[in-house]
Amino acid sequence: MNKKYYLEITKFAEDDVDSILLYFNSHFFNPRINENFLNLLNKQIENIIINPHLYEVKLSRNTIKIRVATFMNYLICYTVLEDEYRIIILRVFHQLEDYENKLSI
C-alpha cells in the first residue's frame, strides 16, 4: 500500500513564486501568463506528490538530498523526508539562476 506524502512549501519558495509573478506583471501585458505559470507549477507539484522520486537527486546539503523538477524554464527544488512522508518545496528558480549556490540549508 502506498503512503500519501504531505506537502510543505517554504516561505522562500512562496517568495520565489511571488517574485516570478511580479516579473511577469511588470514585463508582459498578458494576464494569462500568470495563470498559465501557476497551472503548470501546480501540475508539476501534483506529479511530485504522486511520485516523489520521479526526479533524481541533484544536490546534497548537509544531510538533505535535493531533487530538481523542471517545468517551462523553471526549477522546483525539493526534498523528500521518507520517515515523515513529507515533501518540502525548498525554492523555485529560473533555469538560468545559479540555484546550486543559492540553496542554503
C-alpha positions as CSV (number, residue, x, y, z in Angstrom):
1,M,0.0,0.0,0.0
2,N,1.3,3.4,-1.0
3,K,1.5,6.0,1.7
4,K,0.4,9.5,0.9
5,Y,3.1,12.2,1.1
6,Y,2.3,15.5,2.7
7,L,3.4,18.8,1.0
8,E,5.1,21.7,2.7
9,I,6.1,24.8,0.8
10,T,8.8,27.0,2.4
11,K,8.5,30.8,2.7
12,F,11.5,31.0,0.4
13,A,9.6,29.1,-2.3
14,E,6.5,31.2,-1.9
15,D,8.6,34.4,-2.2
16,D,10.3,33.0,-5.3
17,V,6.9,32.4,-7.0
18,D,5.7,35.9,-5.9
19,S,8.8,37.4,-7.5
20,I,8.3,35.5,-10.7
21,L,4.7,36.6,-10.9
22,L,5.7,40.2,-10.2
23,Y,8.3,40.0,-13.0
24,F,5.6,38.7,-15.4
25,N,3.3,41.5,-14.4
26,S,5.9,44.2,-15.0
27,H,7.3,42.9,-18.3
28,F,4.4,41.4,-20.1
29,F,0.9,42.7,-20.8
30,N,-0.9,39.4,-20.9
31,P,-2.7,38.5,-17.7
32,R,-2.9,34.8,-18.7
33,I,0.8,34.4,-18.3
34,N,0.5,34.3,-14.5
35,E,-2.4,31.9,-14.8
36,N,-0.5,29.6,-17.1
37,F,2.6,29.7,-14.9
38,L,0.6,28.8,-11.8
39,N,-1.3,26.0,-13.6
40,L,1.9,24.4,-14.8
41,L,3.6,24.8,-11.4
42,N,0.7,23.2,-9.7
43,K,0.6,20.3,-12.2
44,Q,4.3,19.6,-11.6
45,I,3.8,19.7,-7.8
46,E,1.0,17.2,-8.2
47,N,3.3,15.0,-10.2
48,I,5.9,15.3,-7.4
49,I,3.3,14.3,-4.7
50,I,2.2,11.3,-6.8
51,N,5.8,10.2,-7.3
52,P,8.3,12.0,-5.1
53,H,11.2,10.0,-6.6
54,L,10.4,10.9,-10.2
55,Y,13.3,13.4,-10.3
56,E,16.9,12.4,-9.3
57,V,18.9,13.9,-6.5
58,K,20.9,16.7,-7.9
59,L,22.5,18.2,-4.8
60,S,23.2,17.4,-1.2
61,R,23.3,20.0,1.5
62,N,24.3,18.6,4.9
63,T,22.2,15.5,5.1
64,I,19.5,16.8,2.9
65,K,19.2,15.4,-0.6
66,I,17.7,17.9,-3.1
67,R,15.8,16.8,-6.1
68,V,15.1,19.2,-9.0
69,A,11.9,19.1,-11.1
70,T,11.6,21.2,-14.3
71,F,8.7,23.0,-15.9
72,M,8.8,25.7,-18.6
73,N,12.1,27.5,-17.8
74,Y,11.9,26.9,-14.1
75,L,13.2,24.5,-11.5
76,I,11.4,23.3,-8.4
77,C,14.0,22.3,-5.8
78,Y,12.6,19.9,-3.2
79,T,13.5,17.2,-0.7
80,V,11.7,14.1,0.4
81,L,11.6,13.2,4.1
82,E,10.9,9.5,3.9
83,D,10.4,8.8,7.6
84,E,7.8,11.6,7.8
85,Y,6.2,11.0,4.4
86,R,6.8,14.7,3.7
87,I,7.8,16.6,0.6
88,I,9.3,20.0,1.1
89,I,9.4,22.5,-1.8
90,L,12.5,24.5,-0.9
91,R,12.8,27.0,-3.7
92,V,11.7,27.8,-7.3
93,F,14.3,29.2,-9.7
94,H,14.6,30.3,-13.2
95,Q,16.8,27.8,-15.1
96,L,19.5,30.5,-15.7
97,E,19.9,31.2,-12.0
98,D,22.8,29.7,-10.1
99,Y,20.4,27.6,-7.9
100,E,23.2,25.4,-6.6
101,N,24.8,28.4,-4.8
102,K,21.5,30.0,-3.8
103,L,20.3,26.9,-2.0
104,S,21.5,27.4,1.6
105,I,20.3,24.9,4.0
